[in-house]
Amino acid sequence: MTTTLREPLRELANRCSLPAALEAMGERWSFLILRGSFNGLCHFEEFQSELGIARNILANRLSRLVGHGILERRAVAADRRKIEYRLTEKGRALLPTMVALRQWGERWETGVAATPILVDARDRRPIATVAVHSHDGRVLDKCDLLWAVEEDVVRD
């Protein structure tokens, strides 16, 4: 039998993945570096030039993202002295999070659509709003969700 549970907030540090995710990402500069990576930036100088970030802060954030396995650091084949920072599979998996944060900012913070507009490469139509979906594809709202203990979760 499923019961409505409140998430045990006092125990979050031990059982919730949100603090761990926030620790991995850090703060604003990490998100901007990640956005740059999704936009094709891969060299230290490109990040610094495009983001206007201080060298010491950039070095620290790149190191943190590499340390958490979000970016990988690799030598450029043509010039082994030059280093590239590339998204890992773990880093690419942050795409829905980045898009959701951008859409949230457009709606609630700036009130205007960001430019350039993110579109589907196949038909160049704007992407849909990121949403939480049920296992059968229904869009869910907060009132449609509840916390359940493992033994009450139905798995196929």
Accessible surface in RSA format (square Angstrom, percent):
REM  Atomic radii and reference values for relative SASA: ProtOr
REM  Chains: A
REM  Algorithm: Lee & Richards
REM  Probe-radius: 1.40
REM  Slices: 20
REM RES _ NUM      All-atoms   Total-Side   Main-Chain    Non-polar    All polar
REM                ABS   REL    ABS   REL    ABS   REL    ABS   REL    ABS   REL
RES MET A   1   195.91 101.5 136.15  90.1  59.76 142.3 113.44  96.4  82.47 109.3
RES THR A   2    69.20  49.2  45.62  46.2  23.58  56.2  25.01  33.6  44.19  66.8
RES THR A   3    65.61  46.7  59.65  60.5   5.96  14.2  53.85  72.3  11.76  17.8
RES THR A   4   119.09  84.7  91.83  93.1  27.25  65.0  63.52  85.3  55.57  84.0
RES LEU A   5    65.63  36.6  58.37  41.8   7.26  18.3  60.60  42.6   5.03  13.5
RES ARG A   6   198.82  83.5 177.91  90.7  20.91  49.8  84.01 114.8 114.80  69.6
RES GLU A   7    45.55  26.2  39.61  30.0   5.94  14.1  10.09  19.5  35.46  29.0
RES PRO A   8    54.75  39.9  42.53  38.8  12.22  44.4  54.53  45.0   0.21   1.3
RES LEU A   9   101.35  56.4  87.87  62.9  13.48  33.9  88.10  61.9  13.25  35.6
RES ARG A  10   239.48 100.6 202.33 103.1  37.15  88.4  83.28 113.8 156.20  94.7
RES GLU A  11    76.17  43.7  74.47  56.3   1.71   4.1  27.19  52.6  48.98  40.0
RES LEU A  12    46.35  25.8  45.36  32.5   0.99   2.5  46.12  32.4   0.22   0.6
RES ALA A  13    91.99  84.6  60.40  93.2  31.59  71.9  61.93  87.2  30.06  79.6
RES ASN A  14   132.74  91.5  96.44  93.2  36.30  87.4  24.91  60.0 107.83 104.2
RES ARG A  15   168.80  70.9 130.27  66.4  38.53  91.7  63.17  86.3 105.63  64.0
RES CYS A  16    32.74  24.8  17.19  19.2  15.55  36.5   9.47  24.0  23.27  25.1
RES SER A  17    88.03  74.4  79.74 106.4   8.29  19.1  49.01 104.4  39.02  54.7
RES LEU A  18   109.02  60.7 105.69  75.6   3.34   8.4 108.59  76.3   0.43   1.2
RES PRO A  19    55.06  40.1  46.83  42.7   8.24  29.9  50.78  41.9   4.28  26.6
RES ALA A  20    66.15  60.8  52.20  80.6  13.95  31.7  60.28  84.9   5.87  15.6
RES ALA A  21    52.97  48.7  42.98  66.3   9.99  22.7  51.71  72.8   1.26   3.3
RES LEU A  22    99.96  55.7  96.83  69.3   3.13   7.9  97.23  68.3   2.73   7.4
RES GLU A  23   102.05  58.6  96.67  73.1   5.38  12.8  39.48  76.4  62.56  51.1
RES ALA A  24    11.77  10.8  11.77  18.2   0.00   0.0  11.77  16.6   0.00   0.0
RES MET A  25     9.65   5.0   9.65   6.4   0.00   0.0   9.65   8.2   0.00   0.0
RES GLY A  26    28.63  35.3   0.00   N/A  28.63  35.3   9.57  26.3  19.06  42.7
RES GLU A  27    66.00  37.9  59.59  45.1   6.41  15.3  59.47 115.0   6.53   5.3
RES ARG A  28   149.74  62.9 139.78  71.3   9.96  23.7  69.06  94.4  80.68  48.9
RES TRP A  29    45.45  18.2  45.45  22.0   0.00   0.0  30.92  16.5  14.53  23.6
RES SER A  30     0.00   0.0   0.00   0.0   0.00   0.0   0.00   0.0   0.00   0.0
RES PHE A  31    48.39  24.2  48.02  29.7   0.37   1.0  48.06  29.1   0.33   1.0
RES LEU A  32    36.52  20.3  36.52  26.1   0.00   0.0  36.52  25.6   0.00   0.0
RES ILE A  33     0.00   0.0   0.00   0.0   0.00   0.0   0.00   0.0   0.00   0.0
RES LEU A  34     0.07   0.0   0.07   0.1   0.00   0.0   0.07   0.1   0.00   0.0
RES ARG A  35   120.48  50.6 119.63  61.0   0.85   2.0  42.90  58.6  77.58  47.0
RES GLY A  36     4.46   5.5   0.00   N/A   4.46   5.5   4.46  12.2   0.00   0.0
RES SER A  37    12.57  10.6   1.39   1.9  11.18  25.8   1.55   3.3  11.02  15.4
RES PHE A  38    61.74  30.9  29.75  18.4  31.99  83.2  31.52  19.1  30.21  86.5
RES ASN A  39   111.35  76.8  78.78  76.1  32.57  78.4  25.66  61.8  85.69  82.8
RES GLY A  40    49.48  61.0   0.00   N/A  49.48  61.0  32.63  89.6  16.84  37.7
RES LEU A  41    32.10  17.9  29.26  20.9   2.84   7.1  29.26  20.5   2.84   7.6
RES CYS A  42     7.58   5.7   7.58   8.5   0.00   0.0   0.21   0.5   7.37   7.9
RES HIS A  43    31.03  17.0  31.03  21.6   0.00   0.0  25.32  26.1   5.71   6.6
RES PHE A  44    35.28  17.7  34.76  21.5   0.52   1.3  34.76  21.1   0.52   1.5
RES GLU A  45    98.38  56.5  95.18  72.0   3.20   7.6  58.22 112.6  40.16  32.8
RES GLU A  46    63.44  36.4  59.55  45.1   3.89   9.3  27.15  52.5  36.29  29.6
RES PHE A  47     0.00   0.0   0.00   0.0   0.00   0.0   0.00   0.0   0.00   0.0
RES GLN A  48    46.36  25.9  44.36  32.4   2.01   4.8  11.30  24.0  35.06  26.6
RES SER A  49    90.64  76.6  57.56  76.8  33.08  76.2  36.80  78.4  53.84  75.4
RES GLU A  50   123.09  70.7  90.64  68.6  32.45  77.3  13.83  26.7 109.26  89.2
RES LEU A  51    28.49  15.9   7.97   5.7  20.52  51.6  12.19   8.6  16.30  43.9
RES GLY A  52    64.73  79.8   0.00   N/A  64.73  79.8  35.98  98.7  28.75  64.4
RES ILE A  53     3.78   2.1   0.01   0.0   3.77   9.1   1.07   0.8   2.70   7.3
RES ALA A  54    51.27  47.1  35.58  54.9  15.69  35.7  45.68  64.3   5.59  14.8
RES ARG A  55   135.52  56.9 131.21  66.9   4.31  10.3  56.28  76.9  79.24  48.0
RES ASN A  56   111.35  76.8  96.92  93.7  14.42  34.7  44.94 108.2  66.40  64.2
RES ILE A  57    55.89  31.8  54.67  40.7   1.21   2.9  55.89  40.2   0.00   0.0
RES LEU A  58     0.00   0.0   0.00   0.0   0.00   0.0   0.00   0.0   0.00   0.0
RES ALA A  59    49.37  45.4  42.18  65.1   7.19  16.4  45.19  63.6   4.19  11.1
RES ASN A  60    79.96  55.1  71.52  69.1   8.44  20.3  16.31  39.3  63.64  61.5
RES ARG A  61    43.98  18.5  43.98  22.4   0.00   0.0   1.37   1.9  42.61  25.8
RES LEU A  62     1.43   0.8   1.43   1.0   0.00   0.0   1.43   1.0   0.00   0.0
RES SER A  63    74.31  62.8  61.97  82.7  12.34  28.4  30.68  65.3  43.63  61.1
RES ARG A  64    77.15  32.4  66.13  33.7  11.01  26.2  21.65  29.6  55.50  33.6
RES LEU A  65     0.00   0.0   0.00   0.0   0.00   0.0   0.00   0.0   0.00   0.0
RES VAL A  66    45.31  29.8  36.17  32.7   9.14  22.0  36.17  31.4   9.14  24.8
RES GLY A  67    66.86  82.5   0.00   N/A  66.86  82.5  33.71  92.5  33.15  74.2
RES HIS A  68    62.66  34.2  55.75  38.8   6.91  17.7  35.35  36.4  27.32  31.8
RES GLY A  69    29.07  35.9   0.00   N/A  29.07  35.9  26.45  72.6   2.63   5.9
RES ILE A  70     3.70   2.1   3.70   2.8   0.00   0.0   3.70   2.7   0.00   0.0
RES LEU A  71     1.93   1.1   0.00   0.0   1.93   4.9   0.00   0.0   1.93   5.2
RES GLU A  72    69.74  40.0  67.36  51.0   2.39   5.7  18.63  36.0  51.11  41.7
RES ARG A  73   138.85  58.3 111.46  56.8  27.39  65.2  28.69  39.2 110.16  66.8
RES ARG A  74   112.25  47.1 106.03  54.0   6.22  14.8  48.46  66.2  63.79  38.7
RES ALA A  75    36.33  33.4  18.85  29.1  17.48  39.8  18.85  26.5  17.48  46.3
RES VAL A  76    30.51  20.1  27.89  25.2   2.62   6.3  30.51  26.5   0.00   0.0
RES ALA A  77    93.45  85.9  68.29 105.4  25.16  57.2  69.74  98.2  23.71  62.8
RES ALA A  78   102.56  94.3  58.66  90.5  43.90  99.9  70.18  98.8  32.39  85.8
RES ASP A  79    51.01  35.7  46.00  45.8   5.01  11.9  23.36  55.0  27.65  27.6
RES ARG A  80   171.00  71.8 155.20  79.1  15.80  37.6  63.73  87.1 107.28  65.0
RES ARG A  81   209.84  88.1 180.13  91.8  29.71  70.7  88.11 120.4 121.73  73.8
RES LYS A  82    87.98  42.9  82.21  50.4   5.77  13.7  44.37  39.9  43.62  46.5
RES ILE A  83    43.69  24.9  36.62  27.3   7.07  17.0  36.62  26.4   7.07  19.2
RES GLU A  84    25.80  14.8  25.80  19.5   0.00   0.0   0.35   0.7  25.44  20.8
RES TYR A  85    20.76   9.7  20.10  11.4   0.67   1.7   2.86   2.1  17.90  22.1
RES ARG A  86    85.91  36.1  84.62  43.1   1.29   3.1  18.06  24.7  67.85  41.1
RES LEU A  87    23.84  13.3  14.37  10.3   9.47  23.8  14.37  10.1   9.47  25.5
RES THR A  88    28.64  20.4  24.07  24.4   4.57  10.9  28.64  38.5   0.00   0.0
RES GLU A  89   138.30  79.4 133.20 100.8   5.10  12.1  46.74  90.4  91.56  74.8
RES LYS A  90   114.43  55.8 103.41  63.5  11.02  26.2  77.36  69.6  37.07  39.5
RES GLY A  91     0.00   0.0   0.00   N/A   0.00   0.0   0.00   0.0   0.00   0.0
RES ARG A  92   128.58  54.0 121.97  62.2   6.61  15.7  54.87  75.0  73.71  44.7
RES ALA A  93    72.38  66.6  46.65  72.0  25.73  58.5  57.81  81.4  14.57  38.6
RES LEU A  94    35.26  19.6  35.26  25.2   0.00   0.0  35.26  24.8   0.00   0.0
RES LEU A  95    83.62  46.6  83.62  59.8   0.00   0.0  83.62  58.7   0.00   0.0
RES PRO A  96    77.90  56.8  73.30  66.8   4.60  16.7  77.58  64.1   0.31   1.9
RES THR A  97    62.26  44.3  56.82  57.6   5.44  13.0  36.29  48.7  25.97  39.3
RES MET A  98    27.43  14.2  22.99  15.2   4.45  10.6  23.26  19.8   4.18   5.5
RES VAL A  99    14.11   9.3  13.10  11.9   1.01   2.4  14.10  12.2   0.02   0.0
RES ALA A 100    35.79  32.9  30.55  47.1   5.25  11.9  32.19  45.3   3.60   9.5
RES LEU A 101    86.94  48.4  80.49  57.6   6.45  16.2  81.29  57.1   5.65  15.2
RES ARG A 102    78.37  32.9  66.31  33.8  12.07  28.7  47.18  64.5  31.19  18.9
RES GLN A 103    33.83  18.9  29.50  21.6   4.33  10.3  22.46  47.8  11.37   8.6
RES TRP A 104   134.78  54.1 128.62  62.3   6.16  14.5 113.00  60.2  21.78  35.3
RES GLY A 105    15.88  19.6   0.00   N/A  15.88  19.6  15.88  43.6   0.00   0.0
RES GLU A 106    41.36  23.7  37.61  28.5   3.75   8.9  11.20  21.7  30.16  24.6
RES ARG A 107   173.26  72.7 147.19  75.0  26.06  62.1  53.39  73.0 119.86  72.6
RES TRP A 108   148.32  59.5 121.03  58.6  27.30  64.1 112.28  59.9  36.04  58.5
RES GLU A 109   121.13  69.5  87.50  66.2  33.63  80.1  28.60  55.3  92.53  75.5
RES THR A 110    94.15  67.0  65.21  66.1  28.95  69.0  70.04  94.1  24.11  36.4
RES GLY A 111    57.03  70.3   0.00   N/A  57.03  70.3  26.36  72.3  30.67  68.7
RES VAL A 112    99.96  65.8  92.84  84.0   7.13  17.2  99.50  86.5   0.46   1.3
RES ALA A 113    72.77  66.9  51.51  79.5  21.26  48.4  53.22  74.9  19.55  51.8
RES ALA A 114    31.14  28.6  21.59  33.3   9.55  21.7  30.16  42.5   0.98   2.6
RES THR A 115   114.12  81.2  87.06  88.3  27.06  64.5  54.88  73.7  59.24  89.6
RES PRO A 116   117.03  85.3 109.46  99.8   7.57  27.5 115.39  95.3   1.64  10.2
RES ILE A 117   100.19  57.0  82.02  61.1  18.17  43.8  83.79  60.3  16.41  44.5
RES LEU A 118    76.07  42.4  70.40  50.4   5.67  14.3  72.55  51.0   3.52   9.5
RES VAL A 119    48.70  32.0  33.03  29.9  15.67  37.8  33.03  28.7  15.67  42.5
RES ASP A 120    55.24  38.7  48.40  48.2   6.83  16.2  18.30  43.1  36.93  36.8
RES ALA A 121    99.54  91.5  69.40 107.1  30.14  68.6  75.77 106.7  23.77  63.0
RES ARG A 122   209.31  87.9 172.89  88.1  36.42  86.7  82.00 112.1 127.31  77.2
RES ASP A 123    67.13  47.0  43.19  43.0  23.94  56.6  31.27  73.6  35.86  35.8
RES ARG A 124   185.04  77.7 169.17  86.2  15.87  37.8  55.90  76.4 129.13  78.3
RES ARG A 125   160.60  67.4 159.54  81.3   1.06   2.5  39.00  53.3 121.60  73.7
RES PRO A 126    94.23  68.7  75.93  69.2  18.30  66.5  75.93  62.7  18.30 113.7
RES ILE A 127    64.17  36.5  43.63  32.5  20.53  49.5  48.98  35.3  15.19  41.2
RES ALA A 128    85.23  78.4  62.94  97.1  22.29  50.7  73.23 103.1  12.00  31.8
RES THR A 129   105.75  75.2  89.74  91.0  16.01  38.2  53.35  71.7  52.40  79.2
RES VAL A 130    59.67  39.3  38.37  34.7  21.30  51.3  43.90  38.1  15.77  42.8
RES ALA A 131    37.59  34.6  15.42  23.8  22.17  50.4  23.95  33.7  13.64  36.1
RES VAL A 132    86.74  57.1  80.29  72.7   6.44  15.5  84.59  73.5   2.14   5.8
RES HIS A 133   101.46  55.5  75.87  52.7  25.60  65.5  46.56  48.0  54.91  63.9
RES SER A 134    16.48  13.9   4.36   5.8  12.12  27.9   9.58  20.4   6.90   9.7
RES HIS A 135   170.88  93.4 122.05  84.8  48.83 124.9 104.13 107.3  66.74  77.7
RES ASP A 136    89.35  62.6  51.28  51.0  38.08  90.0  36.08  84.9  53.27  53.1
RES GLY A 137    45.90  56.6   0.00   N/A  45.90  56.6  29.47  80.9  16.43  36.8
RES ARG A 138   135.97  57.1 127.22  64.9   8.75  20.8  71.37  97.5  64.60  39.1
RES VAL A 139   101.08  66.5  76.89  69.6  24.19  58.3  76.89  66.8  24.19  65.6
RES LEU A 140    30.67  17.1  18.56  13.3  12.11  30.4  19.07  13.4  11.60  31.2
RES ASP A 141    92.84  65.0  85.88  85.5   6.95  16.4  25.11  59.1  67.73  67.5
RES LYS A 142   167.58  81.8 160.09  98.2   7.49  17.8 113.97 102.6  53.60  57.1
RES CYS A 143   115.14  87.1  77.39  86.3  37.74  88.7  48.86 123.8  66.28  71.5
RES ASP A 144    80.50  56.4  48.29  48.1  32.21  76.2  13.59  32.0  66.91  66.7
RES LEU A 145    92.20  51.3  72.97  52.2  19.23  48.3  75.10  52.7  17.10  46.0
RES LEU A 146    95.99  53.5  63.07  45.1  32.92  82.7  71.44  50.2  24.55  66.1
RES TRP A 147   137.45  55.2 136.66  66.1   0.79   1.9 116.02  61.9  21.43  34.8
RES ALA A 148    40.45  37.2  11.89  18.3  28.56  65.0  13.01  18.3  27.44  72.7
RES VAL A 149    62.94  41.4  57.03  51.6   5.91  14.2  62.74  54.5   0.20   0.5
RES GLU A 150   115.61  66.4 103.32  78.2  12.29  29.3  62.30 120.5  53.31  43.5
RES GLU A 151   145.49  83.5 108.92  82.4  36.57  87.1  64.23 124.2  81.26  66.3
RES ASP A 152    35.95  25.2  20.99  20.9  14.96  35.4   7.03  16.5  28.92  28.8
RES VAL A 153    58.07  38.2  38.17  34.6  19.90  47.9  41.88  36.4  16.19  43.9
RES VAL A 154   137.48  90.5 108.37  98.1  29.11  70.1 112.68  97.9  24.80  67.3
RES ARG A 155   168.40  70.7 135.15  68.9  33.25  79.2  65.47  89.5 102.93  62.4
RES ASP A 156   180.57 126.5 103.88 103.4  76.69 181.3  72.52 170.7 108.05 107.8
END  Absolute sums over single chains surface
CHAIN  1 A    12044.3       9663.6       2380.7       6815.1       5229.2
END  Absolute sums over all chains
TOTAL         12044.3       9663.6       2380.7       6815.1       5229.2
